[in-house]
Amino acid sequence: MTSSNNHIYTIFGASGDLTKRKLIPSIYALFVQNMLPENFAVMGASRSSYSDGSFRNVMKEALKEFKDIDNDELIDDFAGHLYYTPVSFDETATFEGLKHRLDAVAKSHGVGGNRIFYLSTPPSLYNTIPQMLAKAGMNNQNDGWKRLIIEKPFGFDLESALELKNVLLKDWNENQLFRIDHYLGKETVQNLLVTRFSNGFFEPLWNRNFIDHVEITSAESLGVETRGGYYDKSGALRDMVQNHLLQLTALAAMEPPSSLEPDAIRNEILKVFQSFRPFKEEEVAKNTIRGQYVASNVKQKAQKAYRDEKGVDSGSDTETYAALKFYIDNWRWGGVPFYIRTGKKLPTRVTEVVIHFKSTPHFLFTGNKNNLENSCNQLVIRIQPDEGILMKFGMKIPGSGFDVQNVNMDFHYSDLAHQRIPTAYERLIYDSMKGDKTLFARTEEVIQAWRFLQPVLNQWKTNENIPLHGYPAGTWGPEHADDLIAGENMTWRYPCKNLTDDGIYCEL
Ligand code: BG6
């Protein structure tokens, strides 16, 4: 990076978990790889009353947990760039104090006026902090760029998202806003673009003429862990579908961008969001499934019910599983159903995009042993873990007759990357320092995503005829979810039927 990238990175919510687990380790990893600008500093800000020294100590401890980048000397060197200022989020004086502190630190590090403000705080503060920063003049770009980074959720529904949009755009311009969707920072999510647009043989097939349906899964084996309080007000639809899964859908479905310019890519993503066929409220019951995990016993291990998790209401009807069927009304995808699902406490952690190709017009090999009449080729793009690509083919079983069986042709990303793969946060923080907005969600995308899901939110809230299915923790969610995928012998892809001991996926 050049000296024009010198800056101070301010993290609001610096005493929180994300700062320790992701943000500081990512900035440190960039530091170790010499990817930070020559002059930089990091300012932690939150309600806690750390001094610079105690903040440095806590962060040093946190960094030692990351074995691959742990190095005492470098950690000490890095810690010399860390500072801390306690803030009261609703007090103008605190923000003025913060501004002076930042100016002083900037002077001692030779940084100039560039600032990044990262909001790693509860979303309830997204309205307050940007306004307070602006009031203290910290949105003013006369002496250097000022950027604001916001973590999801961007709003709670369409109405609050529009409100947040107005509050933010009152004092900040779109170019200053960086909305983090950490899925976009994942190497293999970006690889979706490379797979699609650097291979001549996929593109001609990537449309309604050859693709029967598209399935996108993001399964987690963990439950809500320590985040019950947040999650119970959110649920799977808001927590995973509104952002990560719709972004994945857009990358799988978008038109080729004319270049790799951020706006060229983001324009194509937005077009997909704009083409989602709106849910009619009366069709929500038919095209969506929601579920919540209930207590179970898996491999002699008792699994808690969601309602017994810490911070969760004992009568909660928040969904921990969501599955949707919908269409993208455009030239490429007319009539092709998209199925997306996500859930907590499923058998394993796996995120994948599965392209199901149409079967042959006339299946010659009838009566074969494996009953593959309706089988079709599948392309599985694995986002995590064991990133890679799997193609399923029909092949002749050696011997007399024409018996067919499915075989796998696979590629593991780990075979290619002989180097450390950067984490999503590392990539996104680095891009925010460079000012590259390609992998950040734009205001209009966020609004469109809420607009698309609002009828589902409405119906799930008010329609008593839409059940909240219980599913035993450790299973693939409500059995009814299979009913969404219509068609003979069609179900979701179950990459792994049973809970694996290590949570590692079985087939790729
Ligand atoms: C977050 C959600 O955005 O993504 C969490 O709030 C979820 O509930 C997480 O667990 C999943 O991310 P990843 O990278 O582990 O797939």
Residues whose N, C-alpha, C, O or C-beta is under 5 A from the ligand:
A	BS01	BG6	D239
